[in-house]
Every structure is written in C-alpha cells, then in structure tokens.
Amino acid sequence: MVEDNPLNQKIVSFNLRKENHEVTIAENGLVAIEVFKKERFDFVLMDIMMPEMDGLDASVNIRKLEKENNLSRTPIIALTANTLDNDRDKCLSFGMDEYMAKPFRMAKLQDLLDILEIS
C-alpha cells in the first residue's frame, strides 16, 4: 500500500490483514519504487496525491522497472479521493489497472480483486 496519510494506512492495512493479506506500507511514490525493486507483490494500492512523488509517476516508474527487468505486471489499483469523471481514465493512462475512490471499502476492493483475478 502506498499512502502518505497515517490514518488511512491504519484503516486500510487493518482491513487487508483481516482478510489475510500481508501488507507493506510505503509513505510515498519514491519509497514505493525502492520497495518494489526488492520485493514482488500480488497487487499495489496506490494513493494519487502524495509528497515526494505522486502515485501517477510512481506507477509509470513501476511499469518501467517491470519492463527493464522482464517482470510480470503487478496490478496497481488507484486509491484516491479524486472522483472526477476523467480521474479513472487518467489513472489507467499512467499504467494503473483499476481505480477505487476513497473512503476505502473492503467490499469494493474485493470486487476489483475478483475482476483482476487476484486472490
């Protein structure tokens, strides 16, 4: 999970762990890229607006790392307060696979994981 807000980190990670997901937290896009260089993940929840590097640029960089290192594509799900009509399309154009508006809802995430065929 890439999220800069400590409260959101606690809420989302609590719900994910309750569903038996292991959680690694990165507080911004730069940290996420460094973590991604060392570990593989089933999926990434990516906030959009963060300090240091936003989620859009982080997603582009993750896709670049995957390509350069011949890695399989890791699903990236935007988790954002941005809810304008074109926000989902913008996220997808930056290499994300799905879009989820805040506030976080585990049922909505599970629907997206089912669509992306992630257990």
Buried (B, 14 or more C-beta within 10 A) or exposed (E): BBBBBEEBBEBBBEBBEEEEBEBEBBBBBBBBBEBBEEEEBEBBBBBBEBEEBBBBBBBBBBBEBBEEEEEEEBBBBBBBEBEEEEBBEBBBEBBBBBBBBBEBEBEBBEEBBEEBEBE
